[in-house]
Amino acid sequence: MPIKNAADRWGFVSLGIHWLTVVLVLCLAGVGLLMDELPNSPTKVQVYALHKSFGLTVLALTVLRLLWRLVAGVPQPVPGTPRWQVVVASLTHGALYVVLLAMPLSGWLYNSAAGYPLQWFTLFNLPGLSERDPDVRRFAHEAHETLFLGARRHRHAACPGRAQAPLFRPRPHPGAHAAAGEGSRSRRVRAGPWSRCGGRMMRLLCLLLLSMAGVSANAAEYTVQPGSTLGFSATYQGEAFEGRFADFTPAISFDPEDLAGSRFEVHIELASAGTDNDERDELLLGEGFFDSGTVAQAVYLADAFRALGGDRYVADGVLTLRGISRQVPLAFTWTAGAEPVLEGEARLSRLAFKVGEGEWADTDLLPDEVVVTTRLVLAPRE
């Protein structure tokens, strides 16, 4: 069998790419139909990530196949074939190429517009095709499902009322895409979707730590002004994501000249945690992570402070989360003035607070460290 295409037959390279693409497409279609049934878990995240990686492989093979056609040419129609059959065959062949390109590209666009990271077999990350945009996300989702319409109809016929999972899987799911995505630590990260959900939990924990900013006892007392924030960040499958607590109540007493009389007490409403991703947020607030339905608040208390020089300090505080208390130092700067500003950062272990245990304890997928940051604009209490 020749390597290049001959006038009367396809060559070895074209046939190899063709059948490899066929196998991948059939596997992608089958997995796409079943992914939705998997329970939310790291396994589901990994299935989604593999689905995306194989979808990208189909895209690359299709591009390679088109380029090879330019180099190797194509066989001529069988002599005597009616002209209309030649035209129909050419149009059908062209339509298949369009679908093979459009299916993974629409999935890639959906993934990008939904804010999910994209990694190819944990080896490297691919850039997004779009900024996070709900309108683009809906468009890409509909396009992806329309391309998969034939399979959807078969499934609807067998199981009325059940939605079809597309080839590149754009349908949002709490445990998959949320825990899915892929990034900077790609070579160490295991495939899987936010997803994205476990990562959110880590960020929330960080936020809890950062919420400590305040002073106590005899030191000057302050109230928090609009514009104050409590945020957290982490990585999921190597890609960084950020979140915030919309509802937190700091009681700050602080005086650089009276560290012994200073005190921070911060109450954080766990249900107010958010990362601008509904699927990830649902997992983050669930039983396996923050369990906000059972545990309403996290509390950070600090009454021991160290001066590092200049306007830099450390609060040696304790964070209580899910009934577990651990020491969490907060490094911060204090900018004096009519409205002092406190800016701080803390790093904590999510597993130390039993956030994301069991299958989510895999630190290659969801690292243990969460970074919490806070910026408090303060005014003297009257």
FENRANOR-V324967 format. One record per residue. SS is DSSP state (H for helix, E for strand, C for the rest). NEAR is the number of other ideal C-beta (glycine too) atoms within 10 Angstrom. Layout:
ss = [SS SS]
near = [NEAR NEAR]
This chain:
ss = [C C C C C C C C C C C H H H H H H H H H H H H H H H H H H H H H H H H H H C C C C H H H H H H H H H H H H H H H H H H H H H H H H H H H H H H H C C C C C C C C C C H H H H H H H H H H H H H H H H H H H H H H H H H H H H H H H C C C C C E E C C C E E C C C C C C C C H H H H H H H H H H H H H H C H H H H H H H H H H C C C C C C C C C C C C C C C C C C C C C C C C C C C C C C C C C C C C C C H H H H H H H H H H H H H H C C C C C C C C C C E E E E C C C C E E E E E E E E C C E E E E E E E C C E E E E E E C C C C C H H H C E E E E E E E H H H E E C C C H H H H H H H H C C C C C C C C C C C E E E E E E C C E E E E E C C E E E E E E E E E E C C E E E E E E E E E E E E C C C C C E E E E E E E E E C H H H C C C C H H H H C C C C C C C E E E E E E E E E E E E C C]
near = [9 11 10 13 20 14 8 9 11 18 17 12 18 20 13 14 17 13 10 14 18 10 11 16 18 10 14 25 18 12 19 24 20 11 20 15 9 17 8 23 17 24 14 27 35 23 21 30 31 19 25 31 17 21 28 20 17 21 19 12 18 20 13 13 18 13 10 17 13 8 9 16 14 15 13 11 13 9 6 5 11 9 8 8 11 13 10 11 12 12 10 9 11 10 10 12 14 12 15 21 15 16 24 23 19 26 29 24 24 29 29 22 23 29 25 34 31 24 28 19 15 23 12 12 20 16 7 17 16 18 9 14 15 9 9 17 20 13 16 26 20 14 19 26 20 12 22 26 12 11 18 18 11 12 16 14 8 8 11 7 5 13 12 21 26 31 28 27 27 27 17 17 24 23 30 32 32 34 37 37 34 33 19 14 18 20 10 13 28 18 23 34 37 35 38 35 36 32 39 36 32 32 31 33 35 29 32 32 30 33 32 32 31 28 29 22 13 13 21 18 19 23 13 20 13 5 10 16 17 31 21 31 21 28 24 34 36 23 25 16 25 17 27 20 26 11 13 26 13 23 19 25 21 27 18 16 8 16 17 13 17 25 24 27 21 31 16 28 15 26 17 16 29 18 27 13 27 13 27 33 22 16 30 32 21 17 11 20 26 27 17 19 11 10 15 13 17 26 18 31 19 26 20 15 25 12 12 11 6 8 13 12 21 17 28 14 26 15 28 17 27 16 10 11 13 13 12 27 19 27 15 27 14 20 12 9 7 7 13 19 18 27 18 25 18 28 15 26 16 28 17 15 25 16 28 29 12 10 19 26 16 17 15 14 28 33 21 16 16 30 22 32 21 29 16 26 18 26 12 11 11 5]
